[in-house]
Amino acid sequence: MGVDHPIFRRRSLGLMGALLVLIPQFLIGSTDAEEIDYASLRGESLVEVLRSIPPRTPIEALETLEVAGGLRVELAAYEPLVLDPVAGCIDENGVMYVCELADYPYRPEEGDPPLGKVRVLLDQDNDGLYETSHLFADELLWPAGVAPWKGGVYVTAPPDIWYLKDTDGDWIADIREKVFTGFGDSGAQYIMNNLKWGLDHNIYLSVAGNGGEVVPVSKPEVEPLPVRRRDFRFEPETGKYEAISGGKQFANTFDDWGNRYLCSQDTFLYQVVYPIRYLERNPLVSVPNTQVKLVRGGVPIFRTSPVEIWRAIRSSRRILSGKGEEENSGVSHNVSDGVAGTTVYRGDALPSSYYGNTFSGDAQNNLVHRRTLQRDGVLFKSERADEGTEFLRTDDNWFRPVNFLSAPDGSLYVFDLCREILEAVHIPMDVVKHLDLTKGRDYGRIYRVVSDDWERTASPRLGEAAAKELVGYLEHPNCWWRDTAHRLIYERQDRAVEEDLREMVKKSAVPQARLLALYSLEGLGKLTEEDVLGALNDAHPGVRERAVLLSEFFFPPEGVLLKTLLEKVDDPDMRVRYQLAYTLGELPDSEEKTEALYRLAVRDGGDSHTLTAVLSSAYSSAPELLAKWLGNKPQENPQESFIHEVARLVGNQKSSEEVAVWLDSRLEDRAPDSLLIGLSQGLQDSDGTFQEVLVHLSGEKSERIFKRKADAIATLNKENSEASELERALRLLALFPFEAISEPLIDFLNGVHPDPLRAGAIETLVATHAPSVPEILFDQWKSSGPKSRGAILASLLGQVSSIQLLLDRVETGSPLPSELGASAVSRLLNHPNDEIRSRAESVLESGDRLSRKESMEVFASALEMEGDYEEGAEIFELLCSSCHLLNGVGRDLGPNLALSSTRSKEEMLSHIIDPNREVNPEYLQFHITTYDEEIHSGMLASETTHSVTLKNQDEDLTLLRTDIVSIVGSGLSVMPEGLEEGLDPEQMAGLLRFLMESQYDLGTSGDSFATDMPETP
């Protein structure tokens, strides 16, 4: 795997040894290659090896580029005419606008203007080299996205989106209109980027990780739109805007059919799968991510550039620590670890086999990686396209490909940021102080890749084309011409081309043209039901899929349109059926709608994505859908999880009495447990209980359910029951009243069982909501392990009354304040209820409790100690793993500690002792109060218009907004103060050592795998 270079072949010498690697002499300044112990380099010895790598001239750099066979690379533009190019677009007349990211990786000093620019490049003699450059706009912070509109361009510059236009012909923007504001700007690694036009006449952008609260500048009074873990789109003509699915790092690209793809640092390709606007119809449907990996992170790559010295030092330290292997991303130099700008190529200057491939820059590894895309169910299948090599690579460390364009001439443009060092985080502190991360701000190149036999064409002048000519360009083999014509038809709003477009929809031999013509009709307000009907029966699945979506403009449909739409249940293409599953939710409830959803669930029941789409559409028709499923008992693709979720919808919408009536007519002996458990959970979501259902059930049906209770109790009492059987029995017992299950549950708790099963029994008791449950939980405290105690505290901390009981018990000495743990203590001391907070301060804050400053002084000596690594690992698992995931241990709630390699021991200690000194907004604690007087605390994991998902040490909890009284930010970190209590300096030294050495773990970029395989859904 990879090139045959000594740094890739040498193995670790063990934890007590050192990693010796050979580095070519030109990187270290000696006459011969030297064998250097990079893992042990510290202090002044770093200066001897951290020598600057000299840049190459544009021509020299071009000559080093190794490209796939049958292709050639040309220079399209280079410094000083363009600097730091990170994104670009080419307007209808061939004018290129380029975003220049000069500030990267820093923010301007207070009071200084930002250095970012937008530059105009012109190729006036049509020789392929942009020889004229104009500074179009400057003083923009981190501009990284640009898109044309009506003679000007939209540009991202966080926290804003600007519209810039030159109206007097001097190539300087005299119109600078701020359009949207409120995007996050807290870090240059996660800036919004890549403005791209979509089929639907919206401009899409990747928000990345900085999030924000967005408002249109023209309407500052409107409620801000949250874009945390979301992307954004807006329609320039109408001003409409919304948050959309997404949230990855630096890319935003479409294929011909409107499917959108993203990337992240170590992952070349994500597919955006779940549209937010559909998911929000059902407040009980949630997905962990709206996009899915098509390829795992950290896949093998084949670089030819030498390893940078600082990276050799970092990798050697990681290997030496024993927490990373040479095959892991973040350690290896043979796997993806600097991915940016993934773009679907749709031009015609490369061989046809390249069309529809994705191209990604791996800027850390100085190469461009190519992948194929093929329809394969709901997800696309993606495979490496260049076996044993890369599409484009070089031995030049300054080659930093970060973005791409499909250009008017059909070529692929490659944007080279051209920096000596690209990565600005995860560099050890003692190393980075010897590096200049700004070196290369006065460089920048844009390359053009074409076939060997390609011949240059004239620069485009689509701005001068007549409307009918634009319609003809929709059939062009190069996407730039098609997409630009599509945009101009919409900009001009010339409805004289209506019939030309309709003729193209019906008769064009190019399916992409048929689709663009269809959307052009929609953009002109001339789309008809007849147009959609024809497209629903198009030969190409991509057109049929979009026709299903466009049919929503004519809802509620009648007659032929409704009949044809419902027939798409049997469409041979799964993505057409997937879109139909969403679109059906826009229909009024009817027997036909329920039948269609049922058939989709049965046919595609093995696909979790389609089932999610069905659930998004089934909220109001859930009772009928569940009844049909149970009545027909489909044998194909039985889905207990689907039954559970639909039953949950039924329970959420009906009263306990209505659920009883519904069950009376449908319950059979063999009805799945998932039906009953789902109904119970749905009732709880709407403040009902399954116990109330049992009161209203007929005698016969009630007996059937109580027979299940007896079976579950028998499972608890059986000596050889498997853990899975016990878990299922405990879940089922939660359906019954306290009096019917308390005795066997208490007996179970008094027995000898693993802590996770005890926690399950406690949760079952809590689900009964019996007034005596808190006292029972207190009785179980001393015999409970960490997970059980967590379940007890999670229950007690949710209600004011039970918190008062807890504080009463603490005052009597059992439990002790130290037994509650720092997290529970922090929640009590920072509780939104004044009375509880005051009492907690009195009960929990003993006179000898140290201040944060005093704690820092006590543990300062830990910084000078070596510490015991194994003891530190144990302390991490005990104190930190409820919030942090590290080395496969813990919960992924707080920041990834493996990404903290730039922090010193002093910084780590400071964050442990005083977590509120500096808090990332993503990890702020919020308190949510519900109408039933419960108070839930944690960080906001996700939000929709109907629900809020809260994440804390114990659970992920989704709350309906209709149940919420208030959401209040505490201003504090979810990480509690006082974690250090009970530790001595030697133990703290061990924890610090574990954290510092684990920073050299594979966690920097995620897992690496030996094979390049798609993610299993």
Protein Blocks (a to p, Z undefined) as FASTA:
>chain_A
ZZddfklmpccebjklccdddddfklnopabdcdddfklggcjllmmmmccdddddfklm
mmmpccdehiacddfbdcfkbghiabdcddfkopacddddfkpccdcdehiacfbdcddd
ddfkonopafbdcdfbghiehiabdcdeehiacddddfbdcddddfkonopafbdcdfbg
hiackbfklccehiaddfkopacddebjngpadddfklmmbccddfehiacdddfknopa
cddeejifbdcdddfkopacdddfklmbdcdfbdfklmmmpmkbccfbfbdcfbdehiac
ddfbdcdfklmmmmmmmmmnopacfkbghkaccbccbdghiacdfbfkbcfklgopacdd
dfknopadddddddehjbdcdddfbghiafbdcfbfklccfbdcddfkopacdddfkpab
lblghiafklmmmpcfkgoplgccddddddfklccdddddfklpcfklmmmmmmpcbfkl
mmmmmmmmmmnopaklmmmmmmmmmmocblklmmmmmmmmmmnopacfklmmmmmmgfbl
klmmmmmmmmmmmcccehjlmmmmmmmmmpcbfklmmmmmmmmmmpccdfklmmmmmmmm
mmmmmpmklmmmmmmmmmmmmmmmmmmmmmnopabhpafklmmmmmmmmmmmpcfklmmm
mmmmmpcfklcfklmmmmmmmmmmnopafklmmmmpcfklmmmmmmmmmmmmmmmmpmkl
cfklmmmmmmmmmmpcfklmmmmmmmmmmmccdfklmmmmmmmmmmnopaklmmmmmmmm
mmpcfklmmmmmmmmmmpmklmmmmmmmmmnopacfklnojmlmmmmmmcfblklmmmmm
mmmmcfklccfklmmmmmmmmmmpgbjaklmmmmmmmmmmmmbcgehiacdfbccfklmm
mpcfklmmmmmmmmmlpccfklcccddddfkopacedddfbdcfkbccdddfkbccdddf
klpfbdcdehiafbdghklgopafklmmmmmmmmmmmmmccklnopadfbdcdddZZ
